[in-house]
């Protein structure tokens, strides 16, 4: 029986139609633009860790675009025959959550639980495959404690007053952005570069000593709570490598893929990767994949501007979730993009055309469009190309001179359901 200590229920599993097609290896671009093949054979397990929500606000379209990206990878690897192990965390204890709870005069746990429930509902509506383990930070405090002890043995931990810090110096050669830019971003996103006593301004906190009656947990380091990055390092290693992960030393990397939004490249993914290596002594992930940001009508979408578009708001207004998914897939996952009402209207019109074409008894041959969809997805998840091929096929169903397929559109329907998550 699979142990899921600390994990909580995610959302209902999906039926994914089996496909009897040969799939090329998936080619993905890394954070620096380099191409790499996801070279996992059919008999190997593909391990994927995706950074989850901080549950103090509803799922907005930026969240949705991110989780659709990794859903596509999950679907493609499954179609190739790999067994996918997919883990996602929930940052259910962090400054933004506590600040929002205080602002709204709500219990922080009640606020978190309400937003986790809404997130589950949104992911179900958007036809996202659930993670094998859906793990809140508050469920793994003992694991975090043990991991910090291991990092301490490996020489990466030091104390300032009663707080514990991670010595990042060994990893600064891999800093993904210029140092001055890193310092500015670090200060904006939960870091404390100016704290007196730090060995390096970029050293991240591992464990905060309890203060100001904030929530806390007992540990061998004192009563308190973890920093932001350590939860992802620990959850990914423990749930993807197993209970004895601390004994693993002979792997070229710990997991196959770490993913999230491009706003996580620094500091979060850089720090969590360094801390994972500080625990195990081996590189963290083989691939790092980041989804672009979503703006609204020409402006960056942000909580401070109050211009977030929430998935639940669109659903409650009667928008078909398939249309929302189609609209988000119409842009390349890695591109920053703008959301407009025109994009939603265009997606709705395209969905109508495709749905009508798929409902016909006799349609144009689907072999070519299926090949084009697969090739597009294999090429760094090129969903705009895949959807363009699908729409072109649907628009030409009644074209004279095309040889009708006696098999109907069933094979194509199964393909776009399995690979794109579009269940017409």
Secondary structure, DSSP 4 states (H G I P E B T S, - for coil): ----TTEE---------------PPPEEE-TTS-EEE----TTSEEEEEE----SSS--BHHHHHHHHHHHHHHHHHHHTTPEEEEEEEE--SSHHHHHHHHHTT--HHHHHHHHHHHHHHHHHHTTPPPPSEEEEGGG-HHHHHHHHHHHHHTT-EEEETTEEEE--GGGGGG-SS-HHHHHHHHHHTT--TT-TT-SSTTPPEEEEEP-TT---B--TT-SEEE-HHHHHHHHHHHHHH-TTGGG----S-SEEEEEEEGGGIIIIIHHHHHHHHHHHSS-SEEEEEEEPPEEETTEE--TTTT---BHHHHHHTT--HHHHHHHHHTS-TTS-EEE-HHHHHHHHHHHHHHHHHHT-SSEE--HHHHHHHHHHHHBT--HHHHHHHHHHHHHTTT-TTPPEETTTTHHHHHHHHHHH----
